[in-house]
Amino acid sequence: MTGTVRQAVRRMELVSAPGVAVAAAEFLCRPRFRRAGGFFSRPEAEGKAQQDVLVHAGRLAAAVSLIAGPERGRVLANGYLAGSGCVLQYRYPHGRDGADQMHVFVQAAAALCGMTRDSTVQRSALWFVAGQTALAYFVSGLAKSVSRQWRDGSALVGVARTASSGHRRLHAVLSARPAAVKVLSRAVIVLELAFPLVLVMPRPFASALLGAAKVFHLGTALAMGLNRFPFAFFAAHEAVRYCARRL
């Protein structure tokens, strides 16, 4: 890999690895979720709990190797994380989200970059991640923009009261400030719709937009418990940064 590509890939690995480790550790440390009636229980997976434990244990080990392992070992770790991520998406079609999917893109691109010396393939892999990232933000913003509940802020208040992603105190604060919530909700829509421009903006504006996206993800992680999103999308931001500097 060329120096700049290697640096971008290494930053992606270092940022994404803690998120993968957190997800795997959460699964391994919460056996009640795997029991009958638990969050991850499925009738078609009865008797396969031990397989799932082994897969997540492997993902935890692979995440650690991305941080401290040799370069050749990191290629294998990235490949395992990308492949096992696809398997888990199939095994658990519910309960997984955009962070899991973005981790697959990041890990697959990093594995491909490590397996080839062809600079065109390496750059194409980073462009793929950057394109998927821009598309993810834009589609999310587009879906929100056509929703009256998102435009008036009521969707944001509703999310804050859900059992899975809610926050009782935050819900009370948002409910008491409908005008501010409306502004905040529309700001999120604008941010997501504008994100693809980061690839063509002058560097200071691009950095500001990336910074705003990071603040958004940190806020949702703290308020909604979406603790894997910052790792997945911050890792993808490294590919965006690499590609933006080459347009």
N, C-alpha and C positions, 0 to 999 in steps of 0.2 A: 504493500500500500504506500502511496505517496504520503509525505509528512502531514499535509493538511487533512487528507482523508483519514489517516490513522488517528489523528488528534480528535476529529469529529466523532469517529466510531468509538474511541476510548471514552470520550465524555458521555456518549449515549449509554455505554455499558455501565459506567460508574454511577450514573443517575438512575438508570432503570433497575439495577440490581437490588437496591434496598426495597423498592416497591414489590418486586417479585418475592423477596424474602419475607416481607410483612404478610403478603397474601398467603404464602405457604405456611408460615407460622400460625396465622389465624386459623387455618383449616386444621392443622395438626393439634392445636391447643384447645380446640372446641369440639370434643367428640360427641357432645349432645346434638350438634347440628347434623351428624351423620347417622344418628339413630332413627328408627321408624318415627315418622312424624316430624323429624327435624328439618331444618332449612334445606339441607342438601340430600334429603332422603328421596328416593324414587323407586317405585315398584319394580321397574325393570333392572335396577341395580342391586337388588337384594343379594347378599353374599359377596359383593364386590368391594366392600368397604376397605379391606386390607390392600387391594390394588390401588385404590385412591390414596391411601396413606403412603404407599411406596412412591407413587408418582409425585406427590407433594414433598416428600422427603428428598427425592431427587432434585426437585426444583429448588428447594432450600439450599442443597449442596451446590447446585449449579450457580445460584446467585452469589454464594460466597466465593466461588472460584472466579467469577467475573471481577471481583474486587481484588483478589490476591493471587490468582492463578497465573500461569505462564500464558503467552499469546496463543500457542497451539491448543492448550486446554480451554481457553476462552472460546475458540471456534466451536469446539464440541459442546460447551455449555450453552452457547447461544443457539446452536442447532437443537439441542434437547429442549430448551425453553420454548422455542418456536413450535416444535413438533408437539410437545406435551400440551402447550396452550391450545393448539387446534383440537387435540383429543378431548381436553376438558371442556372446550366450547361445545363439542358434540355431546359429551356425557352430561353436561349441565347447561342445557339451553336456557334455563331460567336462572336468575341469581347472578349472572355475569353481565358485564357492562363495557362501556367504551374503553375503560382503562385496560381491561384484559385484552381487548382486541388490539389496542395500540401497542401493548407490550409485545404481542406476536409480531406485528410489523417491524418494530424496532429490533427485536432479537433476530428475526429472519434476515433483515438487511445487514446486521452486524455479522451474522454467520457467513453470508454470501461474500461480504467484503473481505473476510478473513480467509475464505477458500480460494480466492482467485487473485492473480496479480494484474489482471486486466483493468486498467484505470477507468476505462469506459464503463465496464460492468459495475465497478465500485461507485462511481459517480451516479450511475443510474439507480443503484440501490438507495443511495441517500436522497436522490430526487423523488423516488417512490415514497419514501417516508414523509418527505416534505409535502408532497402532493396530497397524500392521505391526510396529513395533519390539517392542511388548509381546507380540504374538502370536509373534514369532520366538523371544524368550526363553522364553515359556511352553511352546511346543511342544517346543523343545529340552530343556527341563527335564523335561517329561512323558515324552519318549522315553527319557531317561536313567533316570528313576525306575522304569520297568518293566523295566529291564535289570539283571540280577543282577551283571554285570560292572562296571557303573557304580556300583552300590550298594556293592560290596565293594572298589572301587578298582582292580581288575585291568585295566579298560579304559583307565584313565589311564596305567598302566604300559605297556600295550600300545601306546598312541599314541606314547609317548616312544621306542619302539624302531622305529617305521616309517621307511622310507627317505625319504618325502616330508615328514613333519612331526616326525620324531624328533630326539632330542638324546642322544648317547651318555652324556655325563656325567650329565645329568638322569635318564636311565633307570637308571643305577647307583645314584643317590641314592634314587630312588623305590623301587626294588626292595629296598633295604636297610631301608626304613621302611614296612612294610605298614599298620601302625596309623595313622600320620599320613596316608598316602595315602587310606585309607578315609574319614577325617574330611574331608580336602580335597575328595574326590570328592563326598561328600554335601553339603558346603557349596556346591559349584557347583550341585548340583541344587536346593537350597533357594533360592539366589540367583535362578536362572532362573525357578523356579515363582513366586516372590514378586514378580518384577519388575513385572507389571501393576499391583500395588498402588501403585506410585510415582505413578500418576495421581490417587489419592485420599488419599494419606497427607498428614499435616501436613508443611509444607515442610522442617523439619529432618530428619525421617525420610526424606523423599523424596530430599533431597540426599545423605544417607548411603548410600542404596541405589544411587543413580546413581554415587556415588564408588566403591562396591564393584564395580559393573559395569565401571567404567573400570580399576580395578586388575586385574580378571580379564582384560580384553582386553590390557592392557599385558603381563601375565604370559604369556599365550599367544603374543603377538607375539615376546617375547624367547625363550621356551622352544621354540616350535614354528615360528618363522619366518613366522607369519601376520601379516605387516606391514601388510596392507591393512585388517584388521578394525578396529583402533582408529579409523582415519580414517572409515570408513563408519558405524560404530555411534556414535562420538562426535558425528558430524554429526547422526545421527538423534536423539541425546539432546537436541539443541537444540529439536527439535519436541516431544519429550516434556516438556521443561521449560516450554515455552510453554503447552502444553495443561494440564499439571498445575496451573499457577497460576490456571486459569480454571474449576476445578471446586470 
